């Protein structure tokens, strides 16, 4: 089933990346299963499957002669667990769709903009932004897409926290609390884990403070903790300790907000405990 999953993922990525000038090339790295490269820039994307973890990884990288360039820094964009003995084509298609959406954002092909002049240049394309997070969540909850489009067209700066609280939170909270439907629960935990690792401060704050801090049920929090990355598991515990507390920043920051200050305090507390 692993080879079949790789075929499904490869075909889906080809469909998206070919539009941006990327071609599939033979991977000379033994640990890389699928490799795409853009000859004019040397940039690329790779997919590998870690047998020991039963996990697919999507990487952005630099490519030279069918190999990831030595000395270059590859970045993990997304990871998905996949058990070839248990999982089916359905899970493979979910992974393919997620990887396709990720590279679409990374290559600046996030979609057409009806009122592009009202938006900051490049905001849709930034895979670390709160807008990218909301786009991913809207793929899990298609009913959010219309209101997300309206939000993007109505405001020059995307109101990530406001949209998350007012539009996305009711849907996210219901799935995280009930763990149903299981496929949406799994997708949410995967998206949160991936984007907590790569996201900017606002993205991290929305994941921990807006979404995960909204879950009070102990069993539900334990289930979420078992499904997310270790880093996010630690962060959600520290953020929850600060729930309801008034946070006073140590000093004035250039782009200080209540939510970023709260997350900064949680991260400081987390770092202190690791010592």
C-alpha positions as CSV (number, residue, x, y, z in Angstrom):
1,X,0.0,0.0,0.0
2,X,3.0,2.3,0.5
3,X,3.9,2.3,-3.2
4,X,0.2,2.9,-4.1
5,X,0.1,5.8,-1.7
6,X,3.3,7.3,-3.2
7,X,1.7,7.1,-6.7
8,X,-1.4,8.9,-5.5
9,X,0.7,11.6,-3.8
10,X,3.0,12.0,-6.7
11,X,0.2,12.4,-9.2
12,X,-1.6,15.0,-7.1
13,X,1.6,17.0,-6.5
14,X,2.4,16.8,-10.3
15,X,-1.0,18.3,-11.0
16,X,-0.2,21.3,-8.8
17,X,3.5,21.8,-9.3
18,X,3.6,21.5,-13.0
19,X,1.6,24.8,-13.2
20,X,4.5,26.5,-11.3
21,X,7.2,25.1,-13.5
22,X,8.3,22.2,-11.4
23,X,9.0,18.9,-13.0
24,X,9.2,15.4,-11.5
25,X,12.8,14.1,-11.6
26,X,14.4,10.8,-10.6
27,X,15.5,11.0,-7.0
28,X,19.1,10.0,-6.6
29,X,18.9,10.3,-2.7
30,X,18.1,6.9,-1.3
31,X,15.8,8.2,1.3
32,X,13.7,10.4,-1.1
33,X,10.8,8.7,-2.8
34,X,9.4,11.6,-4.9
35,X,11.3,14.7,-6.0
36,X,10.3,17.8,-8.0
37,X,12.6,20.5,-9.2
38,X,12.4,23.9,-10.9
39,X,15.4,24.1,-13.2
40,X,15.4,27.9,-13.4
41,X,15.7,28.4,-9.7
42,X,17.1,25.1,-8.3
43,X,14.3,24.9,-5.8
44,X,12.3,21.8,-5.2
45,X,9.9,19.7,-3.1
46,X,10.5,16.1,-1.9
47,X,8.5,13.4,-0.3
48,X,9.9,10.6,1.7
49,X,8.5,7.8,3.8
50,X,10.1,7.0,7.2
51,X,9.6,3.3,7.7
52,X,10.5,3.4,11.4
53,X,7.8,6.0,12.1
54,X,5.3,5.0,9.4
55,X,5.3,8.6,8.4
56,X,5.2,10.6,5.1
57,X,7.1,13.9,5.1
58,X,6.9,16.8,2.6
59,X,10.0,18.9,2.3
60,X,11.0,22.1,0.6
61,X,14.6,21.9,-0.6
62,X,17.2,22.9,-3.2
63,X,17.8,20.3,-5.9
64,X,20.9,19.7,-8.1
65,X,21.2,16.8,-10.5
66,X,18.4,14.8,-8.9
67,X,19.8,15.2,-5.4
68,X,19.0,17.5,-2.5
69,X,21.9,19.9,-2.6
70,X,24.6,19.3,0.0
71,X,24.9,22.1,2.5
72,X,21.4,23.4,1.7
73,X,18.8,23.4,4.4
74,X,15.6,21.4,3.8
75,X,12.4,22.4,5.6
76,X,9.7,20.0,6.7
77,X,6.4,21.5,5.5
78,X,4.0,18.7,6.5
79,X,4.0,15.2,8.0
80,X,1.3,12.5,8.0
81,X,1.3,9.2,9.7
82,X,0.5,6.3,7.4
83,X,0.5,2.6,8.2
84,X,0.8,0.5,5.0
85,X,-0.7,-2.5,6.8
86,X,-3.9,-0.7,8.0
87,X,-4.4,2.5,6.0
88,X,-6.2,2.6,2.6
89,X,-6.4,4.8,-0.5
90,X,-8.7,7.1,1.4
91,X,-5.9,8.1,3.8
92,X,-3.5,8.3,0.9
93,X,-5.8,10.8,-0.9
94,X,-6.1,12.8,2.3
95,X,-2.3,13.1,2.5
96,X,-2.1,13.9,-1.2
97,X,-4.7,16.7,-0.8
98,X,-2.9,18.2,2.2
99,X,0.5,18.1,0.5
100,X,-1.0,19.7,-2.6
101,X,-2.5,22.5,-0.6
102,X,0.8,23.0,1.2
103,X,2.9,23.3,-2.0
104,X,0.2,25.5,-3.6
105,X,0.6,28.0,-0.7
106,X,4.4,27.7,-0.8
107,X,4.6,28.4,-4.5
108,X,2.3,31.4,-4.3
109,X,-0.6,29.7,-6.0
110,X,-3.0,30.0,-3.2
111,X,-5.9,30.9,-5.5
112,X,-7.5,33.8,-7.3
113,X,-8.1,37.1,-5.5
114,X,-11.1,39.1,-6.5
115,X,-9.9,42.2,-4.6
116,X,-6.2,41.7,-4.6
117,X,-5.5,45.4,-4.1
118,X,-7.0,45.3,-0.6
119,X,-4.5,42.7,0.6
120,X,-0.9,42.8,1.6
121,X,1.3,41.5,-1.1
122,X,2.3,37.9,-0.5
123,X,0.0,37.3,2.6
124,X,-1.8,34.4,1.0
125,X,1.5,32.8,0.0
126,X,3.1,32.9,3.5
127,X,2.9,29.3,4.8
128,X,3.7,30.6,8.3
129,X,0.7,33.0,8.5
130,X,-2.6,32.8,10.3
131,X,-4.3,33.1,6.9
132,X,-2.5,29.9,5.8
133,X,-3.8,28.2,8.9
134,X,-7.3,29.3,8.2
135,X,-7.1,28.1,4.6
136,X,-6.1,24.7,5.9
137,X,-8.9,24.6,8.4
138,X,-11.4,25.6,5.7
139,X,-10.3,22.6,3.8
140,X,-11.4,20.5,6.7
141,X,-14.6,22.5,7.2
142,X,-15.7,23.6,3.7
143,X,-18.6,25.5,5.2
144,X,-16.0,28.1,6.3
145,X,-14.8,28.9,2.8
146,X,-17.4,31.5,1.9
147,X,-17.0,33.5,5.1
148,X,-13.2,33.1,4.8
149,X,-13.4,34.6,1.3
150,X,-15.5,37.5,2.5
151,X,-13.0,38.2,5.3
152,X,-10.1,38.3,2.9
153,X,-12.0,40.6,0.5
154,X,-13.3,43.0,3.3
155,X,-10.1,43.7,5.3
156,X,-6.7,44.9,4.2
157,X,-5.1,42.9,7.0
158,X,-6.5,39.5,7.6
159,X,-8.0,39.3,11.1
160,X,-6.7,35.9,12.1
161,X,-7.7,35.9,15.7
162,X,-11.1,37.4,15.1
163,X,-11.9,34.9,12.3
164,X,-10.7,32.0,14.4
165,X,-12.8,32.9,17.4
166,X,-16.0,33.9,15.6
167,X,-16.1,31.6,12.7
168,X,-13.8,28.6,13.1
169,X,-13.8,27.9,16.8
170,X,-17.4,26.5,17.1
171,X,-16.6,23.9,14.4
172,X,-13.1,23.1,15.7
173,X,-14.2,22.9,19.3
174,X,-17.0,20.4,18.5
175,X,-14.7,18.0,16.7
176,X,-11.8,18.3,19.2
177,X,-14.2,17.7,22.1
178,X,-16.1,14.7,20.7
179,X,-13.2,13.3,18.6
180,X,-15.9,12.9,15.8
181,X,-15.7,12.6,12.9
182,X,-12.4,10.8,13.4
183,X,-11.0,11.8,10.1
184,X,-11.6,15.5,10.8
185,X,-10.1,15.1,14.3
186,X,-7.0,13.5,12.9
187,X,-6.6,16.2,10.2
188,X,-7.0,19.0,12.8
189,X,-4.3,17.5,15.0
190,X,-2.0,17.1,12.0
191,X,-2.5,20.6,10.8
192,X,-2.0,22.0,14.3
193,X,1.2,20.1,14.8
194,X,2.7,21.0,11.4
195,X,1.8,24.7,11.6
196,X,2.7,25.1,15.3
197,X,6.2,24.0,14.3
198,X,6.5,26.3,11.2
199,X,4.0,29.1,12.0
200,X,4.6,32.6,13.1
201,X,3.7,33.9,16.6
202,X,0.1,34.7,15.7
203,X,-0.4,31.2,14.2
204,X,1.0,29.5,17.3
205,X,-1.2,31.7,19.5
206,X,-4.3,30.9,17.6
207,X,-3.6,27.2,17.8
208,X,-2.8,27.1,21.5
209,X,-4.8,30.0,23.0
210,X,-7.8,30.3,20.8
211,X,-8.4,26.6,19.8
212,X,-6.8,24.3,22.3
213,X,-7.4,26.5,25.4
214,X,-11.1,26.4,24.5
215,X,-11.2,22.7,25.3
216,X,-11.8,22.2,29.0
217,X,-12.8,18.6,29.1
218,X,-9.9,16.6,30.6
219,X,-10.4,13.4,28.6
220,X,-10.7,15.5,25.4
221,X,-7.4,17.3,26.1
222,X,-5.7,13.9,26.8
223,X,-6.9,12.6,23.4
224,X,-5.7,15.7,21.7
225,X,-2.3,15.5,23.5
226,X,-1.9,11.9,22.3
227,X,-2.6,13.0,18.7
228,X,-0.4,16.1,18.3
229,X,3.4,16.5,18.1
230,X,5.4,16.5,21.3
231,X,6.3,20.1,21.0
232,X,2.6,21.1,20.7
233,X,1.7,18.8,23.5
234,X,4.0,20.7,25.8
235,X,2.9,24.1,24.5
236,X,-0.8,23.4,25.0
237,X,-0.2,22.4,28.6
238,X,1.7,25.5,29.4
239,X,-0.8,27.8,27.6
240,X,-3.7,26.2,29.5
241,X,-2.0,27.1,32.8
242,X,-2.4,30.8,31.8
243,X,-6.0,30.5,30.8
244,X,-8.0,33.4,32.4
245,X,-4.9,35.1,33.7
246,X,-4.1,38.7,32.9
247,X,-0.7,38.8,31.3
248,X,1.5,41.9,31.6
249,X,4.3,42.0,29.1
250,X,7.9,42.6,30.4
251,X,8.5,45.5,28.0
252,X,6.9,47.2,25.1
253,X,7.3,45.2,21.9
254,X,7.1,46.4,18.3
255,X,4.0,44.3,17.5
256,X,2.6,43.5,20.9
257,X,-1.0,42.2,21.3
258,X,-2.7,40.5,24.1
259,X,-2.6,37.2,22.3
260,X,1.1,37.4,21.4
261,X,2.0,38.4,24.9
262,X,0.0,35.5,26.4
263,X,1.8,33.1,24.1
264,X,5.2,34.6,24.9
265,X,4.5,34.2,28.6
266,X,3.5,30.5,28.0
267,X,6.7,29.9,26.0
268,X,8.9,31.5,28.6
269,X,7.3,29.3,31.3
270,X,7.8,26.3,29.1
271,X,11.5,27.1,28.6
272,X,12.0,27.7,32.3
273,X,10.6,24.2,33.1
274,X,12.9,22.6,30.6
275,X,16.0,23.9,32.6
